[in-house]
Amino acid sequence: MDNQKISCVIHTYNSSIYLRECLLSVAWCDEIVVVDMYSTDDTVAIAHELGAHVYMHENLGIADPARAFGVSKCSYDWILALDSDEIIPPRLASKLRQASSRDDLDVLSISRLNYFFGRELKASGWAYSDDVIPRFFRRGSLVYGAEVHNFIKVDPKAKLDRIVDHATSIVHFNYDDVSHFIRKLNTYTDNEVFSTKYRYKDNPAGKICYHILREIAGRFLLKRGYRDGWIGLYLALAMAFYRATAVAKSNLPVIDAVRESYTKVAKMTLEK
């Protein structure tokens, strides 16, 4: 029945390192839609080779506008949304096939196994039991927006369920190395500026201190980041820097205003 068929939507940008394995892991889907943000490597060629329907979308620095566009191109009512650095294990694929026949389900949240720098994280807020996100849904029950880290809107009337299990989690290769982490940190904090989450009219310094303490105490201690060894410590410090950077970018003047200020200071200096 068509109402049990599944479309998989994957957004890509220079994703060739993991894309082949990603696509092979969802070959059981009835349709694969790839939305590419004008990759400069062989991402599109790999997608075509493995039978995906490929569409192009402007690269806006964040993935979810492209993902929303991809959802609009899907043919079937059930949609699996996947990142190009993720893999669906066979046991999870079987569960998703079963879920597509359920009348009491609209949105299914699924746990993820997160790999940082080649290692699965056991804690630090990225353990599989901590990272459970809606990825399988009936068309219309979930929409994607454009706000960083606050982009999934689930219909309040939707019927929900969860899969939280190590053996049936999505496998997610988050970051290859520290340079990859820092590049994404810079991109994500650039886009945080477009939300109001980190804009503080009063006392940004106090908010920076709050976010730093919250990340270090919360991520390393309360979320037991120490179980991940020195990587857990690094990630707690790195996420503290992420929050501080997001506050700074959101509250400092935009570059045109900064350049105008520099011009005035230079002029005054030369006139002395």
Secondary structure, DSSP 8 states (H G I E B T S, - for coil): -GGG-EEEEEEESS-HHHHHHHHHHTTTSSEEEEEE---SSSHHHHHHHTT-EEEE----SSSHHHHHHHHHH--SSEEEEEETTEE--HHHHHHHHHHTT-SS-SEEEEEEEEEETTEE-SSTT-STTT-EEEEEEETTSEEE-SSTT--EEE-TT--EEEE--GGGSEEEEEESSHHHHHHHHHHHHHHHTTSSTT--SS-HHHHHHHHHHHHIIIIIIIT-GGGGHHHHHHHHHHHHHHHHHHHHHHHS--HHHHHHHHHHHHHHHHH-
